[in-house]
C-alpha cells in the first residue's frame, strides 16, 4: 500500500497523514514460520503467536515475558471470532438431536482453552456462539451447553447408542495448526466420554469449505 500524497487529513502537529510511505502485507499461514520471520526482523509486526510458544512469550495476565518485554510491544484485543464444530443436521446420523447434544456435552471447552490453546483465546464458548467482544450483547443471559460427561452419556443413550451400537464419527478439519490441535483434543474427549470411534480427516481449507457447503461432510 503506497502513501497518498494528496490525502486530506493532518495530525495534531500539522503533518499530512499517513506518516508512512508504504505498508507491505505478507500472507504466511503457518504461525511458526510467521513468528520466525518476525524474530529475524523480516517483519515489523506479527499478527499471531504460535500456540505451542504462547506461554513462553505471553504471561497469564497478557503481558510479555521477561525474555521478550524489552524487545517487543504487545497489543491484544478480543477478536470477533469463534471456533466451532459444524454438523450436517439433515444427514441420517446427525438429524438426531439427542446425539448432537451428547457430543456437545462431551467437549470440555475450558480444557481446550487452557491446555490446548494455552489461554490465547478470551474464554471458553459456553454462552452461545456470539463472542464476548460485542460489549452490548447480553452474553451472560445465554445459557449454552457446558461440559458434563454424565449428561453426555445420558443423551447418547437417548440417541440410541451403546449396548451394541457404537458411535462412529468422521471429523473433517483443515490442515492448519490450531484447528488440528483442537480436533485432536475433541477426538480424545469424544472417545473418552462417549466411547466413540473418531476418525480425523485432514483436508485443504478450500476443499473443506467447498465440500461442507455442498453437504458432503457430516462433521467439520
Backbone bond lengths (Angstrom), bond angles and torsions (degrees), N, CA, C in turn:
res aa  C-N    CA-C-N  psi(-1)  N-CA   C-N-CA  omega(-1)  CA-C   N-CA-C  phi
1 X - - - 1.456 - - 1.525 108.52 -
2 X 1.341 116.63 121.26 1.457 121.65 -177.46 1.527 110.39 -94.27
3 X 1.320 115.74 149.89 1.465 121.88 179.28 1.527 109.99 -67.56
4 X 1.332 115.05 136.67 1.464 121.17 174.51 1.527 108.48 -91.48
5 X 1.341 118.89 108.26 1.475 120.60 -175.78 1.527 113.69 -69.11
6 X 1.328 117.41 -9.37 1.469 120.79 -178.82 1.536 111.99 -109.97
7 X 1.341 116.42 13.26 1.459 119.23 179.77 1.530 109.59 -60.68
8 X 1.329 117.13 141.27 1.464 121.84 -166.97 1.524 114.64 -77.95
9 X 1.337 119.03 -23.76 1.468 119.77 -167.99 1.530 112.40 -90.84
10 X 1.365 115.08 147.67 1.466 122.96 177.10 1.518 108.77 -122.41
11 X 1.354 116.45 154.91 1.454 118.68 174.75 1.519 110.06 -84.77
12 X 1.336 117.43 -176.30 1.457 121.79 -174.72 1.523 112.90 -65.31
13 X 1.346 116.27 -23.77 1.467 120.63 179.70 1.527 112.29 -90.03
14 X 1.310 117.67 1.88 1.456 120.92 178.71 1.512 114.84 89.39
15 X 1.335 117.92 8.90 1.464 121.28 178.24 1.527 110.09 -83.30
16 X 1.323 115.33 133.42 1.455 118.43 178.72 1.537 110.32 -69.22
17 X 1.322 115.20 132.00 1.462 121.22 177.45 1.528 110.32 -88.43
18 X 1.316 117.32 156.10 1.472 128.99 -3.80 1.526 111.74 -78.48
19 X 1.332 116.13 157.29 1.459 121.07 -176.50 1.530 111.95 -80.57
20 X 1.319 117.85 -22.84 1.457 121.04 -179.82 1.528 110.83 -87.93
21 X 1.334 116.41 145.80 1.462 120.80 176.85 1.523 112.08 -74.54
22 X 1.310 116.50 -33.91 1.455 119.24 178.86 1.523 109.65 -161.50
23 X 1.321 115.76 160.30 1.464 123.22 174.69 1.521 107.07 -132.17
24 X 1.340 116.43 130.74 1.457 121.66 178.97 1.530 109.50 -113.34
25 X 1.314 116.78 134.97 1.461 123.06 176.73 1.523 109.19 -110.61
26 X 1.313 115.94 142.75 1.458 120.01 173.60 1.522 108.57 -125.64
27 X 1.321 116.36 151.40 1.457 120.66 -176.33 1.531 108.67 -119.79
28 X 1.325 115.35 97.70 1.459 122.43 178.84 1.521 107.26 -116.47
29 X 1.324 117.62 116.77 1.460 120.60 -173.72 1.527 112.98 -72.77
30 X 1.323 116.88 -36.84 1.460 120.13 -175.00 1.519 110.48 -79.32
31 X 1.338 117.35 122.53 1.464 122.59 -177.59 1.524 112.65 -59.21
32 X 1.334 116.18 -40.15 1.469 120.12 -176.88 1.526 111.46 -67.26
33 X 1.321 116.22 -41.63 1.465 120.19 177.64 1.518 110.61 -65.53
34 X 1.317 116.33 -40.35 1.461 121.47 179.02 1.528 111.12 -61.07
35 X 1.337 116.25 -47.73 1.465 120.19 -177.83 1.527 111.18 -68.81
36 X 1.324 116.84 -34.61 1.473 120.37 177.70 1.529 110.45 -63.28
37 X 1.315 117.49 -40.84 1.467 121.43 176.31 1.520 111.29 -64.91
38 X 1.327 116.99 -37.02 1.462 121.35 177.07 1.524 111.02 -65.38
39 X 1.323 117.06 -45.19 1.466 120.61 -179.62 1.528 112.03 -64.78
40 X 1.308 117.33 -31.68 1.468 121.06 179.35 1.528 112.17 -79.87
41 X 1.320 117.09 -6.03 1.459 119.98 178.83 1.511 114.15 87.93
42 X 1.332 116.99 6.89 1.464 120.39 177.16 1.524 110.32 -69.42
43 X 1.335 116.05 -32.97 1.464 122.56 179.17 1.518 109.87 -116.73
44 X 1.334 116.43 145.73 1.466 121.25 177.30 1.518 111.70 -87.20
45 X 1.329 117.06 -21.90 1.460 120.99 -177.18 1.518 108.87 -144.87
46 X 1.327 115.55 144.08 1.463 122.02 178.85 1.519 107.41 -123.41
47 X 1.331 116.05 123.97 1.462 119.89 -174.18 1.521 112.89 -75.80
48 X 1.324 117.21 -28.21 1.462 119.54 -174.64 1.523 110.44 -138.43
49 X 1.336 115.70 160.84 1.461 122.57 -178.71 1.521 108.24 -119.12
50 X 1.333 118.42 134.32 1.473 119.87 179.30 1.525 111.56 -57.37
51 X 1.318 115.92 135.13 1.463 120.56 -177.61 1.523 111.68 -56.33
52 X 1.342 116.80 -43.58 1.462 119.99 -175.75 1.529 112.54 -68.62
53 X 1.344 117.46 -16.43 1.468 121.61 179.58 1.521 112.40 -105.41
54 X 1.310 117.05 -2.93 1.460 120.19 -169.42 1.529 112.72 -58.79
55 X 1.331 117.54 -46.25 1.466 120.52 -176.86 1.530 111.89 -66.80
56 X 1.326 118.07 -25.72 1.462 120.81 178.19 1.531 112.11 -78.28
57 X 1.335 116.46 -17.34 1.463 121.18 -174.63 1.523 111.73 -107.94
58 X 1.326 116.86 -38.33 1.468 121.75 -174.32 1.522 109.48 -121.89
59 X 1.335 117.10 134.32 1.461 122.22 178.92 1.524 109.98 -80.82
60 X 1.345 115.34 172.47 1.462 120.46 -178.87 1.522 112.49 -62.80
61 X 1.345 118.02 -27.20 1.469 120.99 178.55 1.530 111.80 -96.89
62 X 1.334 116.21 25.30 1.463 123.57 171.71 1.532 113.05 63.88
63 X 1.319 116.45 41.21 1.466 121.84 173.07 1.528 108.39 -121.17
64 X 1.328 115.45 159.99 1.456 119.17 178.20 1.525 110.88 -71.82
65 X 1.314 116.64 143.43 1.456 120.65 175.67 1.530 109.32 -70.33
66 X 1.349 118.07 160.58 1.477 120.54 -176.93 1.529 113.75 -52.74
67 X 1.315 116.90 -32.62 1.466 120.33 -178.87 1.538 112.00 -63.19
68 X 1.323 116.21 -28.21 1.468 120.19 -172.82 1.530 114.09 -114.29
69 X 1.344 118.23 -15.12 1.452 119.30 -170.22 1.536 113.52 -66.20
70 X 1.326 118.48 -25.83 1.461 120.29 179.26 1.531 112.19 -87.77
71 X 1.326 116.63 -13.68 1.465 120.54 -176.97 1.528 112.54 -96.35
72 X 1.333 116.73 -33.58 1.467 119.88 -169.57 1.520 111.38 -131.93
73 X 1.326 114.83 166.81 1.458 122.53 169.34 1.521 107.89 -113.06
74 X 1.326 116.08 140.21 1.462 121.13 -178.38 1.517 109.85 -112.30
75 X 1.309 116.49 129.24 1.463 122.79 171.83 1.517 108.07 -117.77
76 X 1.317 117.50 139.12 1.464 118.99 175.95 1.523 110.01 -145.75
77 X 1.308 115.12 134.91 1.462 122.98 175.35 1.524 107.55 -137.02
78 X 1.323 116.27 159.77 1.448 120.70 176.43 1.525 108.92 -78.47
79 X 1.315 116.43 118.54 1.466 120.68 -178.56 1.526 110.25 -80.26
80 X 1.324 115.17 151.41 1.465 120.82 176.15 1.532 107.65 -81.98
81 X 1.322 116.31 73.99 1.456 119.81 -169.53 1.523 109.86 -149.83
82 X 1.323 115.99 140.25 1.461 121.11 173.79 1.512 109.09 -135.98
83 X 1.329 116.53 138.66 1.456 121.52 168.89 1.531 107.75 -90.03
84 X 1.310 117.06 134.82 1.460 118.70 -179.98 1.523 110.44 -149.21
85 X 1.320 115.23 162.90 1.464 122.48 177.03 1.523 107.67 -107.63
86 X 1.325 115.53 127.39 1.462 121.57 176.53 1.519 109.79 -93.24
87 X 1.337 115.59 147.18 1.464 121.47 171.32 1.528 108.25 -131.15
88 X 1.316 116.40 140.56 1.455 121.36 178.56 1.526 108.40 -80.70
89 X 1.318 115.70 95.85 1.469 120.87 -170.53 1.534 113.02 -71.27
90 X 1.340 117.24 -9.79 1.461 119.78 176.80 1.527 112.24 -92.88
91 X 1.336 117.33 -3.17 1.464 120.44 -179.16 1.528 109.50 -76.79
92 X 1.333 117.61 156.95 1.472 119.95 -178.95 1.527 113.34 -56.49
93 X 1.348 117.26 -39.82 1.461 119.71 -176.90 1.518 112.67 -78.38
94 X 1.335 117.25 -43.83 1.474 119.72 -170.55 1.522 113.86 -96.20
95 X 1.326 117.16 6.95 1.459 119.59 167.07 1.529 110.47 -74.89
96 X 1.327 116.09 -8.12 1.456 123.70 179.48 1.535 109.17 -80.47
97 X 1.338 115.98 104.88 1.469 120.92 -175.99 1.528 111.10 -61.75
98 X 1.327 116.91 -39.99 1.463 120.48 -179.20 1.525 110.78 -61.53
99 X 1.320 117.36 -37.30 1.465 120.49 178.40 1.522 110.71 -66.50
100 X 1.314 117.20 -43.47 1.466 119.89 179.53 1.532 110.74 -62.65
101 X 1.314 116.55 -38.06 1.473 119.73 177.68 1.528 110.48 -66.18
102 X 1.319 116.86 -41.51 1.471 120.93 179.40 1.524 110.35 -60.54
103 X 1.318 116.72 -44.91 1.465 120.79 -178.68 1.520 111.33 -65.55
104 X 1.329 116.98 -34.44 1.463 120.20 179.65 1.526 111.48 -73.05
105 X 1.336 117.13 -43.35 1.464 121.01 177.92 1.531 111.67 -61.86
106 X 1.327 117.27 -24.17 1.465 121.23 -174.66 1.523 113.31 -83.18
107 X 1.340 117.95 -5.93 1.465 121.38 -177.35 1.527 110.28 -98.72
108 X 1.314 116.91 122.82 1.468 122.39 176.96 1.529 108.57 -92.55
109 X 1.319 116.46 92.10 1.464 121.65 -176.79 1.522 111.79 -64.61
110 X 1.331 116.47 -35.79 1.464 120.32 178.80 1.509 112.27 -61.49
111 X 1.340 117.05 -41.05 1.461 121.42 178.17 1.532 110.88 -65.03
112 X 1.336 116.19 -38.18 1.466 119.81 179.08 1.524 110.33 -64.12
113 X 1.335 116.48 -44.85 1.467 120.35 179.54 1.523 111.01 -62.56
114 X 1.326 116.65 -44.94 1.467 120.44 -172.90 1.519 112.78 -77.46
115 X 1.321 117.90 -46.96 1.456 120.22 -169.36 1.533 113.72 -102.56
116 X 1.322 117.32 -30.46 1.467 119.34 -179.91 1.524 110.64 -87.65
117 X 1.324 116.70 -47.55 1.463 121.44 -177.11 1.527 112.76 -99.22
118 X 1.339 117.14 5.56 1.468 123.46 170.87 1.537 113.01 56.31
119 X 1.333 116.07 38.09 1.467 122.65 178.23 1.531 113.68 64.32
120 X 1.325 116.87 19.33 1.465 119.13 175.59 1.529 112.19 -68.17
121 X 1.343 120.08 -40.92 1.469 119.46 177.20 1.520 111.66 -69.49
122 X 1.319 115.55 163.22 1.471 121.10 178.76 1.524 110.93 -64.50
123 X 1.334 117.34 -47.11 1.458 120.34 -174.78 1.523 109.60 -168.88
124 X 1.328 115.21 168.91 1.462 120.71 174.85 1.521 109.46 -73.77
125 X 1.326 116.14 139.91 1.470 120.66 -176.48 1.531 109.83 -84.42
126 X 1.320 115.32 78.92 1.467 120.73 -179.74 1.525 111.95 -110.34
127 X 1.323 117.31 8.75 1.458 121.43 -179.62 1.531 110.50 -126.65
128 X 1.324 115.57 47.62 1.454 118.70 -179.41 1.514 111.82 86.08
129 X 1.336 115.42 -175.19 1.458 120.57 -171.36 1.530 113.21 -89.04
130 X 1.331 118.17 -16.21 1.470 120.37 -176.95 1.525 109.52 -76.39
131 X 1.339 118.65 125.62 1.467 120.41 -178.58 1.518 112.11 -73.16
132 X 1.337 118.03 154.64 1.469 121.67 -176.17 1.519 114.28 -69.88
133 X 1.319 118.78 -2.75 1.460 120.84 177.11 1.518 113.52 -67.04
134 X 1.333 117.35 -18.01 1.467 120.57 174.82 1.530 107.51 -82.36
135 X 1.327 116.19 98.35 1.466 120.60 -168.21 1.528 113.02 -64.56
136 X 1.333 119.18 -27.74 1.462 121.11 -176.71 1.526 112.66 -94.04
137 X 1.327 116.44 -1.90 1.460 118.67 -179.32 1.530 109.49 -83.25
138 X 1.341 118.93 128.86 1.479 121.72 -175.41 1.524 112.00 -77.32
139 X 1.330 115.78 69.02 1.459 120.36 -172.92 1.529 112.28 -61.23
140 X 1.324 117.78 -34.16 1.463 120.24 -177.85 1.521 112.98 -71.50
141 X 1.338 116.95 -13.71 1.463 120.63 176.89 1.523 112.04 -86.02
142 X 1.327 116.71 -6.85 1.456 121.30 -179.73 1.522 108.63 -98.10
143 X 1.300 116.61 117.40 1.463 120.98 -176.50 1.530 108.64 -102.45
144 X 1.315 115.01 100.43 1.457 120.69 179.84 1.513 111.03 -85.26
145 X 1.318 115.91 -161.21 1.463 122.00 -179.34 1.523 108.72 -105.08
146 X 1.312 116.41 112.61 1.458 121.61 178.47 1.529 109.73 -91.58
147 X 1.312 115.90 167.85 1.460 121.48 -178.82 1.515 110.98 -63.47
148 X 1.339 115.74 125.67 1.458 121.45 177.69 1.533 108.07 -156.48
149 X 1.331 117.31 94.75 1.471 119.80 -175.92 1.521 113.87 -62.02
150 X 1.344 117.42 -31.29 1.469 119.23 177.39 1.525 110.69 -65.84
151 X 1.336 116.14 -43.49 1.464 119.70 177.00 1.529 110.67 -65.45
152 X 1.343 116.14 -35.86 1.462 120.05 178.69 1.528 110.52 -60.55
153 X 1.322 116.87 -45.53 1.463 120.00 -179.24 1.538 111.23 -70.51
154 X 1.323 116.85 -33.72 1.474 120.84 177.05 1.528 110.31 -61.12
155 X 1.345 116.11 -49.62 1.461 119.77 -177.73 1.519 111.22 -72.10
156 X 1.330 117.71 -28.03 1.457 120.18 176.01 1.530 110.14 -63.61
157 X 1.333 115.67 -42.58 1.467 119.81 177.53 1.517 110.53 -65.22
158 X 1.342 116.85 -41.24 1.463 121.58 176.93 1.530 111.05 -60.07
159 X 1.335 115.03 -32.58 1.461 120.08 -178.54 1.521 112.40 -76.96
160 X 1.343 117.16 -8.99 1.454 120.21 176.49 1.505 114.62 98.25
161 X 1.344 117.65 16.37 1.467 120.61 -179.27 1.524 109.81 -106.57
162 X 1.323 114.97 160.13 1.447 120.86 -173.58 1.519 109.18 95.97
163 X 1.308 116.47 170.57 1.466 122.14 179.58 1.531 111.25 52.45
164 X 1.321 115.05 51.74 1.454 119.73 175.72 1.514 114.92 101.91
165 X 1.328 119.13 -16.99 1.465 121.71 178.07 1.520 109.02 -111.41
166 X 1.332 117.27 106.33 1.459 122.49 -175.94 1.522 109.98 -91.04
167 X 1.305 115.72 140.38 1.459 121.51 178.47 1.527 110.19 -78.95
168 X 1.309 116.95 125.31 1.455 122.81 176.62 1.526 109.08 -117.47
169 X 1.344 116.17 128.45 1.466 122.12 -175.44 1.517 109.30 -127.14
170 X 1.321 115.66 133.49 1.468 121.14 171.48 1.520 107.24 -110.32
171 X 1.327 116.45 110.33 1.465 122.92 -176.50 1.527 109.32 -102.95
172 X 1.328 117.04 113.81 1.463 121.62 179.22 1.523 109.37 -91.72
173 X 1.329 116.07 140.57 1.464 121.13 -177.03 1.518 108.48 -148.06
174 X 1.333 116.63 146.04 1.469 117.69 177.77 1.521 110.14 -86.98
175 X 1.326 115.08 154.55 1.473 121.94 -164.77 1.521 112.78 -86.26
176 X 1.333 115.98 65.32 1.457 122.26 171.04 1.522 108.37 -126.50
177 X 1.349 117.75 154.06 1.473 120.34 -167.10 1.527 115.28 -54.82
178 X 1.326 118.88 -54.03 1.467 119.03 -173.70 1.527 113.04 -65.91
179 X 1.340 119.65 -47.10 1.471 117.99 175.98 1.528 112.64 -58.32
180 X 1.327 117.53 -37.22 1.462 120.32 178.80 1.533 111.13 -65.48
181 X 1.335 116.60 -42.48 1.465 120.43 179.53 1.531 110.88 -63.99
182 X 1.322 116.39 -41.40 1.465 120.21 178.41 1.520 110.11 -65.35
183 X 1.326 116.87 -43.86 1.464 120.98 -179.57 1.522 111.33 -59.29
184 X 1.330 117.26 -42.22 1.466 120.56 178.94 1.525 111.45 -63.67
185 X 1.336 116.28 -39.33 1.466 119.79 178.75 1.527 110.87 -66.57
186 X 1.333 116.73 -44.33 1.468 120.99 179.40 1.527 110.20 -64.05
187 X 1.317 116.69 -38.31 1.468 120.31 176.81 1.526 110.59 -56.55
188 X 1.335 116.74 -47.36 1.461 120.75 179.77 1.529 111.50 -63.07
189 X 1.324 117.26 -40.47 1.468 120.75 -178.28 1.519 111.56 -67.69
190 X 1.316 117.16 -41.77 1.462 119.74 177.73 1.527 111.50 -67.23
191 X 1.319 116.61 -37.56 1.463 119.45 178.49 1.528 110.90 -68.59
192 X 1.344 117.45 -42.37 1.464 120.85 -176.65 1.532 112.37 -75.76
193 X 1.321 117.93 -39.99 1.466 121.27 -172.85 1.518 114.20 -93.78
194 X 1.339 117.21 -20.63 1.464 120.59 -179.27 1.524 112.18 -119.40
195 X 1.345 116.89 0.27 1.469 121.30 -174.74 1.525 110.31 52.52
196 X 1.326 116.56 37.50 1.456 121.97 -177.07 1.526 111.05 -89.91
197 X 1.303 115.66 160.51 1.459 122.62 170.69 1.522 107.37 -104.33
198 X 1.332 117.06 115.02 1.463 121.58 -171.88 1.528 109.82 -117.59
199 X 1.327 115.20 122.21 1.454 121.85 178.33 1.525 108.44 -109.00
200 X 1.334 117.37 121.79 1.459 121.45 178.04 1.528 108.78 -90.25
201 X 1.315 115.52 125.20 1.463 122.31 -179.99 1.524 108.22 -109.80
202 X 1.330 117.81 111.87 1.466 122.77 -175.88 1.519 109.70 -90.64
203 X 1.350 115.00 132.37 1.460 121.07 -176.41 1.519 110.06 -136.56
204 X 1.325 116.12 162.76 1.456 120.88 168.04 1.532 108.22 -69.26
205 X 1.331 116.73 146.97 1.463 120.62 -176.83 1.527 111.62 -57.97
206 X 1.324 117.51 -43.86 1.460 120.58 -178.38 1.527 111.32 -63.10
207 X 1.331 116.44 -38.65 1.460 120.48 178.60 1.521 110.85 -67.36
208 X 1.338 116.82 -41.54 1.460 120.51 179.16 1.522 110.99 -61.88
209 X 1.329 117.22 -43.18 1.467 120.59 179.89 1.526 110.19 -62.75
210 X 1.336 116.13 -46.71 1.472 119.88 -178.36 1.528 111.16 -62.19
211 X 1.325 117.04 -47.56 1.454 120.19 -175.38 1.525 112.31 -71.40
212 X 1.340 116.58 -33.95 1.465 118.35 177.96 1.527 110.73 -68.27
213 X 1.331 116.63 -40.17 1.463 119.96 179.40 1.527 111.84 -69.66
214 X 1.340 117.19 -25.08 1.463 121.36 177.35 1.530 112.26 -87.30
215 X 1.346 117.99 1.65 1.448 121.22 178.86 1.510 114.73 73.87
216 X 1.353 116.42 25.56 1.471 120.69 -177.68 1.527 112.42 -94.68
217 X 1.321 118.55 -8.15 1.465 122.12 179.90 1.523 109.06 -113.00
218 X 1.330 116.44 145.32 1.466 120.70 178.02 1.522 111.99 -92.14
219 X 1.341 117.07 -43.46 1.470 121.71 -178.06 1.516 107.42 -139.25
220 X 1.326 116.76 130.55 1.464 119.21 179.49 1.512 110.36 -153.14
